[in-house]
Amino acid sequence: MRHLRLCLGSLLVIATHSSIAASASDFVISEDGAFVVDIQTELAWSRCIEGMQWNGKTCIGTPHLSTYVEALAIARERTKADGLQWRVPRVKELQHLLNKKAHEKRKPEELFPATPLGWHWTGSANVDTKSVNQYQYKNIEQGVTAKNSNSLAFLHGWAVNAQTGEARGDVLKREKLLVRLVCEIK
């Protein structure tokens, strides 16, 4: 979509050459309203969860729950359709978005209307073996140790809870979760 690329380009120019970056809000809503640009991180976020569509005022439709592999495929398909590099966000990016959204002067519903709460897939794939507590009951029950946690990574993915900001790296990739895509505008 040529219009989307032009809009992203103009937002980046505005952000780097004006006082918008210094304003109280680091979020700028695109001209067509379909995405929100985080000026600080230079990321464009889809305003609607995948499966929902922007109707000019809000997100409508039914959120699509996807497995990890389906979430990656959705990002690839949107990249083909729009010509932009859409992807599933990393854990820290999604947590940063949730944290900033909570501190915005605007209500979160203004930026991301009709967003269902729940777990969202992230594109982060690594299991941090330093954080594996071999004495934690859940890890003992599942047989997870620092030595075998990386071998479990192909079965598990990372997800972030949109309500709490909590991140988990033990979500089975076959689970069906919500997906919000992001695009770098650098």
C-alpha positions as CSV (number, residue, x, y, z in Angstrom):
1,M,0.0,0.0,0.0
2,R,1.7,3.1,-1.3
3,H,-0.4,5.4,1.0
4,L,0.7,3.5,4.1
5,R,4.4,3.8,3.1
6,L,4.0,7.5,2.4
7,C,2.2,8.1,5.7
8,L,4.9,6.3,7.6
9,G,7.6,8.2,5.8
10,S,6.0,11.5,6.5
11,L,5.5,10.6,10.2
12,L,9.2,9.8,10.5
13,V,10.2,13.1,8.9
14,I,7.8,14.9,11.2
15,A,9.2,13.1,14.2
16,T,12.8,13.8,13.4
17,H,12.5,17.4,12.3
18,S,9.9,18.9,14.7
19,S,9.0,19.2,18.3
20,I,6.5,16.3,18.2
21,A,9.2,14.0,19.8
22,A,9.4,16.4,22.7
23,S,5.7,16.7,23.3
24,A,3.8,15.0,26.1
25,S,2.9,12.1,23.9
26,D,5.3,9.9,22.0
27,F,2.4,8.3,20.0
28,V,1.2,9.7,16.7
29,I,-1.9,8.3,15.0
30,S,-1.5,7.8,11.3
31,E,-3.5,10.0,8.9
32,D,-5.8,7.1,8.1
33,G,-6.0,6.0,11.7
34,A,-5.0,2.4,11.1
35,F,-1.8,2.5,13.1
36,V,0.0,4.3,15.9
37,V,3.6,5.4,15.5
38,D,5.8,5.4,18.7
39,I,8.1,8.3,17.9
40,Q,10.7,7.3,20.5
41,T,11.2,3.7,19.3
42,E,10.3,4.4,15.6
43,L,7.9,1.5,15.5
44,A,4.5,1.6,13.9
45,W,1.9,-0.5,15.7
46,S,-1.3,-1.8,14.1
47,R,-4.2,-0.3,16.1
48,C,-6.2,-3.5,15.6
49,I,-5.5,-7.0,16.7
50,E,-5.2,-9.4,13.8
51,G,-8.6,-10.5,12.7
52,M,-10.1,-7.0,13.4
53,Q,-10.3,-4.1,11.0
54,W,-10.1,-0.4,11.4
55,N,-13.4,1.2,10.3
56,G,-12.3,4.8,10.7
57,K,-13.4,5.1,14.3
58,T,-12.6,1.8,16.0
59,C,-11.5,-1.8,15.5
60,I,-14.4,-4.1,14.5
61,G,-14.6,-7.8,13.9
62,T,-13.5,-10.9,15.8
63,P,-9.9,-11.2,17.0
64,H,-8.1,-14.1,15.3
65,L,-6.4,-16.4,17.7
66,S,-3.3,-17.9,16.2
67,T,-0.6,-20.4,17.0
68,Y,3.0,-19.1,17.0
69,V,3.6,-20.4,13.4
70,E,0.3,-18.9,12.2
71,A,1.3,-15.5,13.8
72,L,4.6,-15.5,11.8
73,A,2.7,-16.4,8.7
74,I,0.2,-13.5,9.2
75,A,3.2,-11.1,9.5
76,R,4.7,-12.5,6.2
77,E,1.3,-12.1,4.4
78,R,0.8,-8.6,5.6
79,T,4.4,-7.7,4.5
80,K,3.5,-9.0,1.0
81,A,0.2,-7.1,0.9
82,D,1.6,-3.8,2.3
83,G,5.2,-3.8,1.1
84,L,6.3,-3.0,4.7
85,Q,8.3,-5.3,7.0
86,W,5.5,-6.2,9.5
87,R,6.5,-8.7,12.2
88,V,5.5,-10.1,15.5
89,P,6.9,-7.8,18.2
90,R,9.7,-8.8,20.6
91,V,8.9,-9.2,24.3
92,K,10.6,-6.0,25.4
93,E,8.9,-4.0,22.6
94,L,5.4,-5.2,23.6
95,Q,6.1,-4.6,27.3
96,H,7.4,-1.1,26.4
97,L,4.3,-0.4,24.4
98,L,2.1,-1.5,27.3
99,N,4.1,0.5,29.9
100,K,4.1,3.7,27.8
101,K,0.4,3.3,27.0
102,A,-0.4,3.1,30.7
103,H,1.4,6.4,31.2
104,E,0.0,8.3,28.3
105,K,-2.2,11.3,28.9
106,R,-4.8,9.8,26.5
107,K,-6.9,6.8,27.5
108,P,-5.5,3.5,26.1
109,E,-8.8,3.0,24.3
110,E,-8.0,6.1,22.1
111,L,-4.8,4.6,20.8
112,F,-5.8,0.9,20.6
113,P,-9.6,0.7,20.7
114,A,-11.6,-2.5,21.3
115,T,-8.4,-4.4,22.2
116,P,-9.2,-7.7,23.9
117,L,-7.1,-8.4,27.0
118,G,-5.1,-11.6,27.2
119,W,-1.9,-13.1,26.0
120,H,-0.2,-11.9,22.8
121,W,2.4,-13.7,20.8
122,T,5.9,-12.1,20.6
123,G,8.6,-12.9,18.1
124,S,11.2,-13.6,20.8
125,A,12.4,-17.1,20.6
126,N,15.2,-17.6,23.1
127,V,14.7,-19.1,26.5
128,D,17.0,-17.3,29.0
129,T,18.7,-20.2,30.7
130,K,20.1,-17.9,33.4
131,S,16.6,-17.3,34.6
132,V,15.7,-21.0,35.0
133,N,15.2,-21.7,38.7
134,Q,15.8,-25.4,39.1
135,Y,14.1,-25.2,42.5
136,Q,10.8,-23.7,41.2
137,Y,8.1,-26.3,41.4
138,K,6.8,-25.7,37.9
139,N,10.3,-26.3,36.5
140,I,10.7,-29.4,38.6
141,E,7.3,-30.7,37.5
142,Q,8.2,-30.2,33.8
143,G,11.8,-31.4,34.1
144,V,13.2,-28.0,33.0
145,T,16.9,-27.4,33.9
146,A,19.4,-24.8,32.7
147,K,20.9,-27.6,30.6
148,N,17.8,-28.6,28.7
149,S,15.8,-25.3,28.6
150,N,17.2,-24.3,25.2
151,S,16.2,-27.7,23.7
152,L,12.7,-27.0,24.8
153,A,12.7,-23.6,22.9
154,F,11.5,-25.2,19.7
155,L,8.3,-26.2,21.6
156,H,7.8,-23.0,23.5
157,G,7.4,-19.3,22.6
158,W,7.2,-16.0,24.4
159,A,4.0,-14.2,25.1
160,V,3.0,-11.0,26.9
161,N,-0.2,-10.5,28.9
162,A,-1.7,-7.2,27.7
163,Q,-3.4,-6.5,31.0
164,T,-0.4,-7.1,33.3
165,G,2.7,-6.8,31.1
166,E,3.9,-10.2,32.4
167,A,6.0,-12.1,29.9
168,R,6.3,-15.9,29.8
169,G,8.6,-18.1,27.8
170,D,6.9,-21.4,28.4
171,V,3.9,-21.0,26.2
172,L,3.4,-23.9,23.9
173,K,3.7,-22.7,20.3
174,R,0.5,-24.6,19.4
175,E,-1.5,-22.5,21.8
176,K,-3.8,-19.9,20.1
177,L,-3.1,-16.4,21.3
178,L,-3.8,-12.8,20.1
179,V,-1.4,-11.1,17.6
180,R,-0.6,-7.4,17.2
181,L,1.9,-6.6,14.5
182,V,4.6,-4.0,14.4
183,C,6.7,-2.4,11.7
184,E,10.0,-0.6,12.0
185,I,10.0,2.8,10.3
186,K,13.8,3.5,10.6
